[in-house]
Amino acid sequence: MSSAYKLLPCYTYDDYCNWEGQWELIEGIPFAMSPAPRPEHQRVAGNLHSEFRSAIKKAGCGCQVYQPIDYKITEETVFNPDLLILCKPIEKSFLDFPPEVVVEILSPATLIKDRNTKFTFYEAEKIPYYLIIDVEKRIVEVYKINREGKYERMNVDQLHPFDFTLSICGFAITFNDIWE
């Protein structure tokens, strides 16, 4: 073990709860969230939330769409995804079980973390769907967990509905609608 690693502090969820501002905690190391999201990011997040909410309501399955909330994976790892879909209730002040769908909308400050670190954590948690949205390129990447427990990138035609199969229901959304 390197001596530099020994000198790094290791923070926990209890420490995280006392910090001001917006943070994520990855294996005990705090990461400040980037400045407030750009207007395009917020617009796409709002549109995607509406698309998911409408489709879930139409399916009548009782799942819920959440905007950033604390997703506590371990005492030392807490993420705030842009959107989550859950099909069972949250009974604590944070989410402590894997969601059915997690969405990260890329920004220059989070691109590497979203594509690598979070991808690895979400895959290890076996979250059924991980969506990465690139607002600048207008691309939606959908990853679905396969039988081997690995994410597989799905073919997405943004002009046609994409089917989601969750634990208690299924629904479809058309991603092209989120750019409006």
C-alpha positions in Angstrom: 0.0 0.0 0.0 1.4 3.4 -0.9 2.1 5.9 1.8 0.0 8.5 0.0 -3.1 6.3 0.3 -2.5 5.9 4.1 -2.6 9.7 4.5 -6.0 10.2 2.7 -8.8 10.6 5.2 -11.8 8.2 4.8 -15.2 9.8 5.4 -18.5 8.1 6.0 -22.1 8.9 5.5 -22.3 10.5 8.9 -19.6 12.9 7.9 -21.3 13.6 4.6 -24.5 14.6 6.3 -22.7 17.4 8.1 -21.2 19.0 5.0 -22.5 22.2 3.3 -23.1 22.2 -0.4 -23.6 19.3 -2.7 -21.2 16.3 -2.5 -20.8 12.7 -3.5 -18.8 10.3 -1.5 -16.8 7.6 -3.3 -15.1 5.0 -1.2 -14.6 7.5 1.6 -13.3 10.3 -0.6 -15.5 13.4 -1.0 -16.2 14.9 -4.5 -17.8 18.3 -4.8 -20.6 18.4 -7.2 -20.1 20.7 -10.2 -21.8 24.1 -10.2 -25.5 24.1 -10.8 -26.4 22.2 -14.0 -26.7 24.2 -17.2 -30.2 25.1 -18.5 -30.0 22.4 -21.2 -29.2 19.8 -18.6 -32.1 20.9 -16.4 -34.5 21.0 -19.4 -33.6 17.5 -20.5 -33.8 16.2 -16.9 -37.3 17.7 -16.5 -38.5 16.4 -19.9 -37.1 12.9 -19.1 -38.8 13.0 -15.7 -42.1 13.9 -17.3 -41.7 11.1 -20.0 -41.0 8.5 -17.3 -43.7 9.7 -15.0 -46.3 9.7 -17.8 -45.4 6.2 -19.0 -45.3 4.8 -15.5 -48.7 6.3 -14.7 -50.1 4.9 -17.9 -48.7 1.5 -17.0 -50.4 1.8 -13.5 -47.6 0.0 -11.7 -46.9 2.3 -8.8 -43.2 2.9 -9.5 -41.9 6.4 -8.8 -39.5 8.8 -10.5 -37.1 10.7 -8.3 -34.8 13.6 -9.0 -31.5 13.7 -7.1 -31.6 12.0 -3.8 -28.9 10.4 -1.7 -28.3 6.8 -2.9 -26.2 5.3 -0.1 -24.4 2.2 -1.5 -22.1 1.8 1.5 -21.2 3.9 4.5 -18.3 5.3 2.4 -20.1 5.7 -1.0 -23.1 8.0 -1.7 -24.2 9.1 -5.1 -26.8 11.6 -6.3 -28.0 10.4 -9.7 -29.9 12.9 -11.9 -32.9 10.6 -12.0 -33.9 7.3 -10.5 -36.9 5.0 -10.8 -38.0 2.9 -7.8 -40.7 0.3 -7.6 -40.7 0.0 -3.8 -40.9 2.7 -1.1 -38.0 4.5 0.5 -38.3 4.0 4.2 -35.3 6.1 5.3 -34.1 9.6 4.6 -31.9 8.2 1.8 -32.1 5.3 -0.7 -30.3 2.2 0.6 -31.3 -0.3 -2.1 -30.6 -0.4 -5.8 -33.1 1.5 -8.0 -34.6 -0.1 -11.1 -33.3 2.7 -13.4 -30.6 5.3 -12.8 -29.9 8.2 -15.1 -26.8 10.4 -15.3 -26.8 13.4 -17.6 -23.2 14.2 -18.6 -21.5 17.4 -17.9 -17.8 18.2 -18.6 -17.1 18.0 -14.9 -18.7 14.6 -14.4 -18.1 12.8 -17.7 -15.3 10.5 -16.5 -16.9 9.7 -13.2 -20.3 8.9 -14.8 -18.8 6.8 -17.6 -16.3 4.9 -15.4 -16.7 5.0 -11.6 -20.4 5.2 -11.4 -20.8 2.7 -14.3 -18.8 0.2 -12.3 -20.7 0.8 -9.1 -24.1 0.6 -10.7 -23.1 -2.5 -12.5 -21.9 -4.1 -9.3 -25.2 -3.2 -7.6 -27.0 -4.9 -10.6 -29.2 -1.9 -11.3 -31.3 -3.2 -14.2 -30.9 0.0 -16.4 -28.3 2.7 -16.5 -28.9 5.6 -18.8 -26.1 8.0 -19.8 -27.4 11.1 -21.6 -25.1 13.4 -23.6 -27.0 16.7 -24.0 -24.5 18.3 -26.3 -24.5 15.3 -28.8 -28.2 14.5 -28.1 -27.3 10.8 -27.5 -29.0 8.5 -25.0 -27.0 5.4 -24.1 -29.1 2.6 -22.4 -27.2 -0.1 -20.6 -29.1 -3.1 -19.4 -27.8 -5.7 -17.0 -27.4 -9.1 -18.7 -27.6 -12.6 -17.2 -23.8 -12.5 -16.4 -24.4 -9.3 -14.3 -22.7 -7.1 -16.8 -24.0 -4.0 -18.6 -24.8 -4.5 -22.2 -25.4 -1.4 -24.4 -28.8 -1.6 -26.0 -29.7 -0.4 -29.5 -31.7 2.8 -29.1 -33.6 4.4 -31.9 -34.6 7.8 -30.4 -37.5 8.1 -32.8 -39.2 4.9 -31.6 -40.3 3.8 -28.2 -37.8 2.0 -26.0 -39.3 -0.7 -23.8 -38.3 -0.9 -20.1 -39.1 -4.1 -18.1 -39.0 -3.4 -14.4 -39.7 -5.7 -11.5 -43.4 -5.0 -11.3 -44.2 -3.5 -14.7 -43.2 -2.5 -18.1 -43.5 0.7 -20.2 -42.0 2.5 -23.1 -40.8 6.0 -23.8 -39.5 7.8 -26.9 -36.2 9.5 -26.1 -36.5 12.0 -29.0 -39.2 13.8 -27.0 -36.7 14.8 -24.2 -34.8 17.2 -26.4 -37.9 19.5 -27.0 
